Amino acid sequence: MSTPFRISRLLNAPRPLVWDVYTQAEHLPHWMGPKGSTMPHSTLDLRVGGGFHYQLRMPDGMEMWAQWHFLEITPPERIVLLQNFSSAQGGATHHPMAPVWPLYTHSTTTFTEQGQQTLLSIEWQPHEASPEEIAIFDGSHPSMTQGWGGNLDVLEQYLSLLQTPL
């Protein structure tokens, strides 16, 4: 049994805005991915059974594709999905830099209103993974904390820009 990876951030933005930024195609390329990455391609079908297929380009030029498969969507409170790395055509692939990474991970994201702020919480764990894949996932929690922490920094900056008066 895996130890779930958890990360939370109290965002200085109202829950409806955080939900929109997390679920609308026009916002995702502005914050989704590691610091310095870009999202040159994405398609979003936000419904149970739908998905989000996207390409990330890293600052060093490396490219990777990934997908979300929506299992539950409860606006503006919760999203449950399966995530995987993929080909450009959408077929599931292993992590390009970690071939023993679980093929699928299960993610639950919650959006909790706290006055004019939002507590964004993510819980992530391997899905139908081998013991070796679980061990790699569990051993990667420090790097996931660093990666997600940087991604949440970018999200905070983007939310701040959206709320800055012109």
Residue pairs with C-beta under 8 A, 6 or more apart in sequence:
1 134
2 125
2 126
2 129
2 134
2 137
2 138
3 125
3 138
3 141
4 123
4 124
4 125
5 122
5 123
5 124
5 125
5 137
5 140
5 141
5 144
5 145
6 121
6 122
6 123
6 124
7 121
7 122
7 144
7 145
7 148
7 149
7 152
8 119
8 120
8 121
8 122
9 119
9 120
9 152
9 155
9 156
10 114
10 117
10 118
10 119
10 120
11 18
11 117
11 118
11 119
11 120
11 155
11 156
11 159
12 116
12 117
12 156
12 159
12 160
13 21
13 116
13 117
13 118
13 159
13 160
13 162
13 163
14 113
14 116
14 117
14 118
15 76
15 111
15 112
15 113
15 118
16 76
17 118
17 159
17 162
17 163
18 76
18 111
18 118
18 120
18 159
19 75
19 76
19 111
20 27
21 27
21 28
21 30
21 31
21 155
21 158
21 159
21 162
22 28
22 79
22 109
22 111
22 120
23 46
23 73
23 75
23 79
24 44
24 46
25 42
25 43
25 44
27 158
28 39
28 42
28 44
28 52
28 54
29 38
29 39
29 42
30 158
31 151
31 154
31 155
31 157
31 158
32 39
32 54
32 56
32 151
33 39
33 56
33 151
33 154
34 56
34 58
34 147
34 150
34 151
35 150
35 151
35 153
35 154
36 58
36 59
37 56
37 57
37 58
37 59
38 56
38 57
39 54
39 55
39 56
39 57
40 55
40 57
41 54
41 55
41 88
42 52
42 53
42 54
42 55
43 52
43 53
43 54
44 50
44 51
44 52
45 51
45 52
46 52
46 70
46 73
47 70
47 73
48 70
48 71
48 72
48 73
49 70
50 70
51 67
51 68
51 69
51 70
52 67
52 68
52 70
53 65
53 66
53 67
53 86
53 90
54 65
54 66
54 67
55 63
55 64
55 65
55 88
56 63
56 64
56 65
56 66
57 63
58 64
62 96
64 85
64 96
65 85
65 86
65 87
65 88
65 93
66 83
66 84
66 85
66 86
67 83
67 84
67 85
67 86
67 90
67 92
68 81
68 82
68 83
68 107
69 81
69 82
69 83
69 84
70 79
70 80
70 81
71 80
71 81
71 82
72 78
72 79
72 80
72 81
73 79
73 80
76 111
77 110
77 111
77 112
78 108
78 109
78 110
78 111
79 107
79 108
79 109
80 106
80 107
80 108
80 109
81 106
81 107
82 104
82 105
82 106
82 107
82 127
83 104
83 105
83 106
83 107
83 124
84 92
84 93
84 103
84 104
84 105
85 92
85 93
85 94
85 95
85 96
85 101
86 92
86 93
87 93
92 103
92 104
94 100
94 101
94 103
95 101
98 136
98 140
100 132
100 133
100 136
101 133
101 136
101 137
101 140
102 126
102 127
102 128
102 129
102 130
102 133
102 134
102 136
102 137
103 128
103 129
103 133
104 126
104 127
104 128
104 129
105 124
105 125
105 126
105 127
105 137
106 124
106 125
106 126
106 127
107 122
107 123
107 124
108 122
108 123
108 124
109 120
109 121
109 122
110 119
110 120
110 121
111 118
111 119
111 120
112 118
112 119
112 121
120 152
120 155
122 148
124 144
125 137
126 133
126 134
126 137
129 137
